[in-house]
């Protein structure tokens, strides 16, 4: 059935009902049958409320794209497990307040084999992974893009407050097998720097002049992005001062708070907006990708 073709990642197996149908389209030697089109058209009618004629045209084009996507996914070694498809199917059922078996029964009563929906789900999941894999380096969403979209949607205002830090990390290096005495000495050196550190402009220069000390600009970080222990460490540190030194796997570490301000923030909303922008960019690249696959494909209509 259509599921085996779209997953195509294995041999084509047809039921007797499918075997009796005619081939309507061949996509790079891979068939789309009248049964496939009929099933997908019924699903489109059920979910998109389209007329029978429109649904059949949409179904045929959708299935052509799916054959091309499946072939490209196979070439790139991308697949999705049956378990993930079943989980997605169950999630759809839950959203409609049904169990997976109830959804399957409802589809059958409407003349749709549940595998037809699972086929579509599988290809959506596979194709998302293909696009992300190919265009990962091209989909870059900046903080400015997110803020601009929030302003556009009039969502920039928020009652939640958080702290925004500009940080520099200072590490007093201790070898992994360093003795307790060496660690204590290095911690004492860190505290001495802490006492002398009154501004990032001068204090960082002091740190850079010390032996076996690494200075690493961290940049801007919001409090919710930082580990809980680090937030506690920075909570009472004034701007231009160092946090108390702590022992880590790298040695003795301390952080310079170069800037600190309270800002309005909603990380959940920011994450949601960023996902939306990534999806828009991904959809545009996906359309181009499919267009190129169609251009290079051999598609025979019967």
BELTA-V39995 format. One record per residue. RES is the residue in one letter. PSI is psi in radians with two decimals (NA if undefined). NEAR is the number of other ideal C-beta (glycine too) atoms within 8 Angstrom. D_CENTER is the distance of its C-alpha to the mean C-alpha in whole Angstrom. Layout:
res:psi:near:d_center
RES:PSI:NEAR:D_CENTER
RES:PSI:NEAR:D_CENTER
This chain:
res:psi:near:d_center
X:-3.12:15:31
X:-0.55:14:28
X:-0.77:11:26
X:-0.61:12:27
X:-0.84:14:27
X:-0.64:14:24
X:-0.39:12:22
X:0.34:12:25
X:0.04:7:24
X:-3.04:5:28
X:2.67:4:31
X:2.17:8:32
X:2.21:6:34
X:2.51:8:35
X:2.89:7:37
X:-0.65:6:41
X:-0.67:7:40
X:-0.70:11:37
X:-0.48:7:40
X:-0.17:5:42
X:2.93:10:40
X:2.70:6:40
X:2.22:10:38
X:-0.59:11:37
X:2.51:13:34
X:2.18:12:34
X:1.84:14:31
X:0.89:10:31
X:0.16:5:34
X:2.21:11:31
X:2.64:9:33
X:2.14:15:32
X:2.94:12:35
X:-0.56:9:36
X:-0.80:11:35
X:-0.83:15:31
X:-0.75:14:32
X:-0.78:11:34
X:-0.80:13:31
X:-0.65:14:28
X:-0.73:13:31
X:-0.70:13:32
X:-0.73:14:28
X:-0.74:13:27
X:-0.69:12:31
X:-0.69:9:30
X:-0.51:6:26
X:-0.04:8:27
X:0.83:4:31
X:2.76:9:32
X:2.85:6:35
X:-0.77:8:36
X:-0.82:6:37
X:-0.73:8:33
X:-0.68:14:31
X:-0.72:11:33
X:-0.75:8:32
X:-0.72:12:28
X:-0.78:15:28
X:-0.81:12:30
X:-0.66:8:28
X:-0.72:11:24
X:-0.61:15:26
X:-0.83:13:27
X:-0.69:10:23
X:-0.66:12:22
X:-0.74:15:25
X:-0.71:14:23
X:-0.74:14:20
X:-0.72:15:21
X:-0.73:13:23
X:-0.68:11:21
X:-0.72:14:18
X:-0.73:10:22
X:-0.59:6:22
X:0.01:9:19
X:0.54:5:19
X:2.30:10:16
X:2.96:8:17
X:2.37:9:16
X:2.72:6:18
X:-0.62:5:21
X:-0.71:6:20
X:-0.66:9:16
X:-0.77:13:18
X:-0.66:10:21
X:-0.75:8:18
X:-0.69:10:17
X:-0.76:14:20
X:-0.62:10:21
X:-0.70:8:19
X:-0.73:11:20
X:-0.77:12:24
X:-0.69:8:23
X:-0.43:6:22
X:0.23:7:25
X:0.74:4:27
X:2.85:9:28
X:2.94:7:28
X:-0.71:10:26
X:-0.63:6:30
X:-0.70:9:31
X:-0.74:14:28
X:-0.73:9:29
X:-0.73:8:33
X:-0.68:9:32
X:-0.78:14:31
X:-0.67:10:34
X:-0.41:6:36
X:0.13:8:35
X:0.30:5:35
X:2.16:12:32
X:2.26:8:31
X:-0.49:11:28
X:-0.42:9:27
X:-0.75:16:26
X:-0.71:12:23
X:-0.61:12:22
X:-0.83:14:22
X:-0.76:13:20
X:-0.83:12:17
X:-0.81:13:17
X:-0.59:13:17
X:-0.75:8:14
X:-0.78:12:12
X:-0.81:14:14
X:-0.62:11:13
X:-0.74:9:10
X:-0.66:11:10
X:-0.83:13:13
X:-0.77:12:11
X:-0.71:10:8
X:-0.75:9:11
X:-0.66:8:14
X:0.27:10:12
X:-0.80:7:10
X:-0.29:5:13
X:-0.28:7:14
X:1.59:11:11
X:2.00:5:12
X:2.04:9:12
X:2.87:6:15
X:-0.61:5:16
X:-0.67:6:19
X:-0.74:9:17
X:-0.83:13:15
X:-0.71:9:19
X:-0.71:8:20
X:-0.65:11:18
X:-0.73:12:19
X:-0.71:9:23
X:-0.69:6:23
X:0.08:7:22
X:0.74:6:24
X:0.20:9:22
X:-0.48:8:23
X:2.43:5:25
X:2.52:9:25
X:-0.27:4:27
X:2.37:7:25
X:2.54:7:26
X:2.91:11:25
X:2.45:9:26
X:2.17:14:25
X:2.55:13:26
X:2.03:10:27
X:2.66:13:27
X:2.24:12:29
X:2.35:13:29
X:2.11:17:32
X:2.12:12:33
X:1.79:16:36
X:2.35:10:36
X:2.22:12:37
X:2.69:6:37
X:-0.57:5:36
X:0.37:3:39
X:2.51:9:41
X:2.85:5:44
X:-0.63:5:44
X:-0.72:6:46
X:-0.74:10:44
X:-0.72:13:41
X:-0.70:8:44
X:-0.74:8:45
X:-0.64:14:42
X:-0.65:12:41
X:-0.70:8:44
X:-0.70:11:43
X:-0.72:14:40
X:-0.62:10:42
X:-0.74:8:44
X:-0.69:15:42
X:-0.69:12:40
X:-0.54:6:44
X:-0.23:8:44
X:1.90:13:41
X:-0.13:7:42
X:2.64:7:39
X:-0.62:9:36
X:-0.83:6:38
X:-0.65:8:41
X:-0.68:15:39
X:-0.66:12:37
X:-0.69:8:40
X:-0.81:11:42
X:-0.72:13:39
X:-0.39:8:38
X:-0.09:5:42
X:2.64:10:42
X:2.45:3:42
X:0.78:5:39
X:2.27:11:37
X:2.25:8:33
X:2.11:11:32
X:1.97:8:28
X:2.23:7:27
X:-0.62:9:24
X:-2.77:6:24
X:2.25:7:23
X:2.41:10:21
X:2.59:13:21
X:-0.77:10:22
X:-0.32:7:20
X:-0.29:6:17
X:2.65:11:20
X:2.65:5:22
X:-0.75:6:24
X:-0.63:6:27
X:-0.66:9:26
X:-0.71:10:26
X:-0.67:7:30
X:-0.64:11:31
X:-0.23:13:30
X:-0.78:6:31
X:0.20:4:35
X:2.20:11:35
X:2.76:6:36
X:2.34:7:35
X:0.11:11:37
X:2.97:11:37
X:2.58:15:36
X:2.86:12:34
X:2.54:8:36
X:2.49:13:36
X:2.62:9:34
X:2.29:9:34
X:-3.08:7:31
X:-0.36:3:30
X:-0.31:8:31
X:-2.37:12:34
X:2.09:15:35
X:2.57:13:32
X:2.77:15:33
X:2.32:15:31
X:2.22:17:32
X:1.75:16:31
X:-0.52:9:32
X:2.63:9:31
X:2.27:9:30
X:2.71:6:30
X:2.28:6:29
X:2.79:9:26
X:2.40:10:25
X:2.54:12:21
X:1.63:8:19
X:-0.61:9:16
X:-0.76:6:14
X:-0.76:10:15
X:-0.77:11:14
X:-0.70:8:10
X:-0.79:8:11
X:-0.75:13:12
X:-0.72:10:10
X:-0.71:8:7
X:-0.79:9:10
X:-0.70:12:11
X:-0.71:10:8
X:-0.71:8:9
X:-0.80:8:13
X:-0.74:11:12
X:-0.67:13:11
X:-0.68:8:13
X:-0.79:8:16
X:-0.62:12:15
X:-0.76:10:15
X:-0.73:8:19
X:-0.70:8:20
X:-0.87:11:19
X:-0.71:11:21
X:-0.74:8:24
X:-0.68:8:24
X:-0.70:12:24
X:-0.72:11:27
X:-0.65:6:29
X:-0.08:5:29
X:2.77:9:30
X:1.88:7:33
X:2.05:10:33
X:2.11:6:36
X:2.45:5:37
X:NA:7:40
